[in-house]
Amino acid sequence: MNSDPLSDDSLLTLRDASNQLSARAGEIILLCGDVGTGKTVWLKRLAGLTAMPANCSASIAGKQPGKELGKTLMLFDRQPPLWLGQNVAEELSFGLKKQPATGELTAALAAWGLSAVSLTAELSRLNRLQAIRLSLAAISLAEAELIILDNPTDTLPEADALTLRDDIVTWAERTKTTVVVACNRWHDWRPVASQRWQITSTEALPQQGEQA
């Protein structure tokens, strides 16, 4: 927890009447809690998709969640995936203000272990791991400051899950992107998390867990 309420280097801050949680650029914040306690609800709140409880507030880069388009991106592990483009290149470019050059698109694929995937490949041909990596490549091109991941590794074999986790951590550290992740297999993420925020209910501010 950032114990200094006046600190101005926190990207993400959650508060209630008596407590504060803060995350700085490049940190990995692990939301953990039992199934059904509200992990996904809290992720949606940070993404600005669901209102905060009346007694809690949140700020991301000084603004309320959802108030500044492009600051925050959220990835759900949907199966089948919900694609926005017709092929790999379109999916990488969707929603960007400036169309990336071909070299930027191929570099993004390579950075996420997808060098063998063609920009013209049909999205329906990607396996589950490739689909998640493609979504992360698209997120990296968007250059958001906060990334929210809901169950990004739960459905993957352990070896794939840990490799993907490590790639996410390396990218976050390199780009100074803050990542908030929630998953039921939270022990996969505990060794790499900067902080653990324990979810006890949908209406109570998460509690600071022991340093991960």
C-alpha positions in Angstrom: 0.0 0.0 0.0 1.1 3.5 -0.7 1.0 4.9 2.8 1.4 8.6 1.8 -2.0 10.0 0.8 -0.3 13.0 -0.7 1.9 11.0 -3.0 1.5 12.1 -6.6 3.3 9.2 -8.3 0.4 6.7 -8.0 -1.4 5.8 -11.2 -4.3 4.0 -9.5 -5.9 4.9 -6.2 -8.8 3.4 -4.3 -10.2 5.0 -1.2 -13.0 4.7 1.4 -13.5 6.8 4.5 -10.5 5.3 6.4 -8.3 3.4 4.0 -6.4 3.9 0.7 -4.8 1.5 -1.8 -2.4 2.9 -4.4 -0.5 1.4 -7.4 2.3 2.9 -9.3 3.3 2.6 -12.9 4.6 -0.8 -13.8 3.2 -2.6 -10.7 1.3 -5.9 -10.9 -1.7 -5.8 -8.6 -3.3 -9.1 -7.9 -6.9 -9.2 -6.9 -7.6 -12.3 -4.9 -10.6 -13.8 -3.1 -12.9 -16.7 -3.0 -15.1 -17.5 -6.0 -18.1 -15.3 -5.9 -16.7 -12.5 -3.7 -16.7 -10.0 -6.5 -13.3 -9.9 -8.2 -14.7 -9.4 -11.6 -17.1 -6.7 -10.3 -14.2 -4.7 -8.9 -12.3 -5.1 -12.3 -15.4 -3.7 -14.1 -15.4 -0.8 -11.6 -11.8 0.1 -12.4 -12.7 -0.1 -16.1 -15.5 2.3 -15.6 -18.1 -0.3 -16.6 -19.8 -0.5 -13.2 -20.4 2.2 -10.6 -18.3 2.2 -7.4 -20.0 1.6 -4.0 -21.3 4.8 -2.4 -18.6 4.7 0.2 -15.6 4.2 -2.2 -13.9 6.2 -4.8 -11.2 5.5 -7.4 -8.9 7.6 -9.6 -6.8 6.6 -12.5 -4.2 9.1 -13.6 -6.2 11.6 -11.7 -9.5 10.9 -13.3 -12.5 8.7 -12.4 -12.6 5.3 -14.1 -14.0 5.5 -17.6 -13.7 9.3 -17.8 -10.7 9.4 -20.1 -10.9 7.1 -23.1 -7.8 5.1 -23.8 -6.2 5.3 -20.3 -7.6 1.9 -19.3 -8.2 -1.3 -21.3 -9.7 -4.5 -20.0 -9.3 -8.0 -21.3 -11.7 -10.8 -20.5 -10.8 -14.4 -21.3 -13.9 -15.0 -23.4 -14.3 -18.4 -25.2 -14.9 -18.1 -28.0 -13.2 -14.7 -28.2 -15.1 -11.6 -29.1 -13.2 -10.3 -32.1 -13.6 -6.7 -33.4 -11.7 -7.1 -36.7 -11.9 -9.6 -39.6 -8.2 -10.7 -39.5 -5.1 -10.4 -37.3 -4.1 -7.0 -38.8 -7.5 -5.5 -38.3 -7.7 -6.8 -34.8 -4.4 -5.2 -33.9 -5.4 -1.9 -35.4 -9.0 -1.6 -34.3 -9.8 1.6 -32.4 -6.3 3.1 -32.8 -6.2 6.8 -33.7 -3.3 6.2 -36.1 -3.0 3.2 -38.3 0.3 1.4 -37.4 2.7 0.6 -40.2 3.1 -3.1 -41.2 6.4 -3.2 -39.4 4.8 -2.1 -36.2 2.2 -4.8 -36.4 4.6 -7.5 -37.1 6.8 -6.3 -34.2 3.9 -6.4 -31.9 3.1 -10.0 -32.9 6.8 -10.9 -32.4 6.9 -9.3 -28.9 4.1 -11.5 -27.8 5.4 -14.7 -29.3 3.3 -14.7 -32.4 6.0 -14.3 -35.1 4.5 -17.3 -37.0 1.1 -15.8 -37.2 0.3 -13.9 -40.5 -1.3 -10.5 -40.4 -3.9 -11.8 -42.9 -4.7 -14.9 -40.8 -8.3 -15.6 -40.0 -9.0 -15.0 -36.3 -11.1 -18.2 -36.0 -8.0 -20.2 -36.7 -6.2 -19.1 -33.6 -6.0 -21.4 -30.6 -6.8 -20.1 -27.1 -3.3 -19.1 -26.1 -2.7 -17.3 -29.5 -6.0 -15.5 -29.0 -5.0 -14.2 -25.6 -1.5 -13.2 -26.9 -3.1 -11.4 -29.9 -5.4 -9.4 -27.5 -2.3 -8.4 -25.4 -0.4 -7.4 -28.6 -3.4 -5.1 -29.5 -3.5 -3.7 -26.0 0.3 -2.9 -26.1 -0.2 -1.0 -29.4 -2.9 1.1 -27.7 -0.4 2.2 -25.1 -2.9 2.4 -22.2 -1.6 3.2 -18.8 -3.7 0.7 -16.9 -4.5 -2.9 -18.1 -7.2 -4.9 -16.4 -7.0 -8.7 -16.9 -9.8 -11.0 -15.9 -8.7 -14.7 -15.7 -6.1 -14.4 -18.4 -4.4 -17.7 -17.5 -6.9 -19.9 -15.7 -7.9 -22.0 -18.6 -4.4 -22.6 -19.9 -2.1 -25.5 -19.2 0.2 -24.6 -16.3 3.4 -24.3 -18.5 1.6 -22.0 -20.9 0.0 -20.0 -18.1 3.3 -19.3 -16.4 5.1 -18.4 -19.6 2.3 -16.0 -20.5 2.4 -14.6 -17.0 6.1 -13.9 -17.2 5.7 -12.2 -20.6 3.1 -9.9 -19.1 5.3 -9.0 -16.2 8.3 -8.3 -18.4 6.2 -6.1 -20.7 4.6 -4.2 -17.7 8.0 -3.5 -16.2 9.5 -2.4 -19.6 6.7 -0.1 -20.5 5.8 1.1 -17.0 2.2 -0.1 -17.5 0.2 -0.9 -14.4 -1.6 -4.3 -14.5 -4.5 -5.3 -12.3 -5.2 -9.0 -12.6 -7.8 -11.3 -11.1 -8.0 -15.0 -11.4 -9.2 -18.0 -9.5 -5.7 -19.6 -9.9 -4.3 -16.6 -8.1 -1.3 -18.6 -6.7 0.1 -18.6 -10.3 0.5 -14.8 -10.0 1.5 -14.5 -6.3 5.2 -14.8 -6.9 5.3 -11.9 -9.4 2.7 -9.6 -7.9 3.9 -6.2 -6.5 0.8 -6.1 -4.2 -2.2 -8.3 -3.3 -5.6 -6.7 -2.8 -8.0 -9.1 -1.0 -11.6 -8.9 -2.2 -14.1 -9.7 0.6 -17.3 -8.5 -0.9 -18.6 -6.3 -3.7 -19.4 -3.4 -1.4 -16.2 -3.2 0.7 -12.9 -1.7 -0.3 -10.3 -4.4 -1.0 -7.9 -5.1 1.8 -4.2 -4.9 1.5 -2.7 -8.4 1.7 0.8 -9.3 2.7 3.4 -8.3 0.2 3.5 -10.9 -2.6 
